[in-house]
Amino acid sequence: MKKRAKSKEVVYELKPGQPLTARQKREIQALAAMPEDTIDTSDIPELPPGAWKNAVRGKWYRPVKQAVSIRLDADVLAWLKAKGSGYQTKVNGLLRKKMLEEIGRTRESR
């Protein structure tokens, strides 16, 4: 870990694969145990009211793809392919939409 000091600002850089020290672990545990209202956030600027107006959830999210083999009815496959290239992407999109609908219904029924 490298420590740089600029006026009152202290920046720590953790190199990938470098484990935390015992002291760092204790500091993290102490911070995690603190109530939210006791943490000094005065050095963090407030966001303006419109800061999140154009925010998009999951914009950079790319799920891990897994190769599978499925059997589809011939007419279903023909319908998917008739819409142009990328029928596997269309199958994934249709299944994802259905999955999210079901997840939403499950959460609403709780």
C-alpha positions as CSV (number, residue, x, y, z in Angstrom):
1,M,0.0,0.0,0.0
2,K,1.2,3.4,-0.8
3,K,0.3,6.5,1.2
4,R,0.3,10.0,-0.4
5,A,-0.4,13.2,1.5
6,K,-1.6,16.4,-0.1
7,S,-2.4,19.1,2.4
8,K,-5.0,17.5,4.6
9,E,-6.0,14.9,2.1
10,V,-4.7,11.4,2.6
11,V,-5.1,8.9,-0.2
12,Y,-4.4,5.1,0.1
13,E,-3.9,2.9,-2.9
14,L,-4.3,-0.9,-2.4
15,K,-2.5,-2.9,-5.0
16,P,-4.5,-5.8,-6.5
17,G,-4.0,-9.0,-4.7
18,Q,-2.5,-7.3,-1.6
19,P,-4.3,-8.4,1.5
20,L,-5.5,-5.9,4.1
21,T,-3.4,-5.5,7.2
22,A,-4.7,-6.3,10.6
23,R,-4.9,-2.5,11.3
24,Q,-6.9,-1.9,8.2
25,K,-9.3,-4.7,9.1
26,R,-9.8,-3.2,12.6
27,E,-10.4,0.3,11.1
28,I,-13.0,-1.1,8.6
29,Q,-14.8,-3.0,11.4
30,A,-14.8,0.1,13.6
31,L,-16.3,2.2,10.7
32,A,-18.9,-0.5,10.0
33,A,-20.0,-0.5,13.7
34,M,-20.5,3.3,13.8
35,P,-24.0,4.7,13.5
36,E,-24.6,6.5,10.2
37,D,-25.2,9.9,11.9
38,T,-21.8,9.8,13.7
39,I,-19.8,9.6,10.5
40,D,-18.4,13.0,9.4
41,T,-19.4,13.5,5.8
42,S,-18.7,17.3,5.8
43,D,-15.9,16.9,3.2
44,I,-18.3,15.2,0.7
45,P,-20.2,17.7,-1.4
46,E,-24.0,17.5,-1.5
47,L,-25.4,16.4,-4.9
48,P,-27.8,18.9,-6.6
49,P,-31.4,17.8,-6.8
50,G,-31.2,16.9,-10.5
51,A,-28.1,14.8,-10.2
52,W,-29.9,11.5,-10.6
53,K,-32.5,12.6,-13.2
54,N,-30.8,11.0,-16.1
55,A,-29.4,8.0,-14.1
56,V,-30.0,4.6,-15.6
57,R,-29.9,1.5,-13.5
58,G,-27.8,-1.3,-14.8
59,K,-26.4,0.7,-17.8
60,W,-23.1,-1.1,-17.6
61,Y,-24.4,-4.4,-16.3
62,R,-23.5,-7.3,-18.6
63,P,-24.7,-10.6,-17.3
64,V,-22.4,-13.6,-17.7
65,K,-23.5,-15.6,-20.7
66,Q,-23.6,-19.4,-20.6
67,A,-23.8,-21.6,-23.6
68,V,-26.8,-23.9,-23.6
69,S,-28.6,-26.2,-26.0
70,I,-32.4,-25.9,-26.2
71,R,-35.0,-27.5,-28.4
72,L,-37.5,-25.0,-29.9
73,D,-40.5,-25.8,-32.0
74,A,-39.7,-25.3,-35.7
75,D,-42.3,-22.6,-36.2
76,V,-41.1,-20.6,-33.1
77,L,-37.5,-20.8,-34.5
78,A,-38.7,-19.7,-37.9
79,W,-40.6,-16.7,-36.3
80,L,-37.5,-15.7,-34.4
81,K,-35.2,-16.0,-37.5
82,A,-37.7,-14.1,-39.7
83,K,-37.2,-11.0,-37.6
84,G,-33.5,-10.8,-38.8
85,S,-30.2,-11.8,-37.4
86,G,-29.6,-12.3,-33.6
87,Y,-32.4,-14.8,-32.9
88,Q,-30.5,-16.1,-29.8
89,T,-30.3,-12.5,-28.4
90,K,-34.1,-12.3,-29.0
91,V,-34.7,-15.6,-27.2
92,N,-32.6,-14.3,-24.3
93,G,-34.5,-11.0,-24.2
94,L,-37.9,-12.7,-24.2
95,L,-36.9,-15.0,-21.4
96,R,-35.4,-12.1,-19.4
97,K,-38.6,-10.1,-19.8
98,K,-40.7,-13.0,-18.6
99,M,-38.3,-13.7,-15.7
100,L,-38.4,-10.1,-14.5
101,E,-42.2,-10.1,-14.7
102,E,-42.4,-13.2,-12.6
103,I,-39.9,-11.9,-10.1
104,G,-42.0,-8.7,-9.8
105,R,-45.2,-10.6,-9.2
106,T,-43.4,-12.7,-6.5
107,R,-42.2,-9.6,-4.7
108,E,-45.6,-8.0,-4.9
109,S,-47.4,-11.0,-3.4
110,R,-45.2,-11.0,-0.3
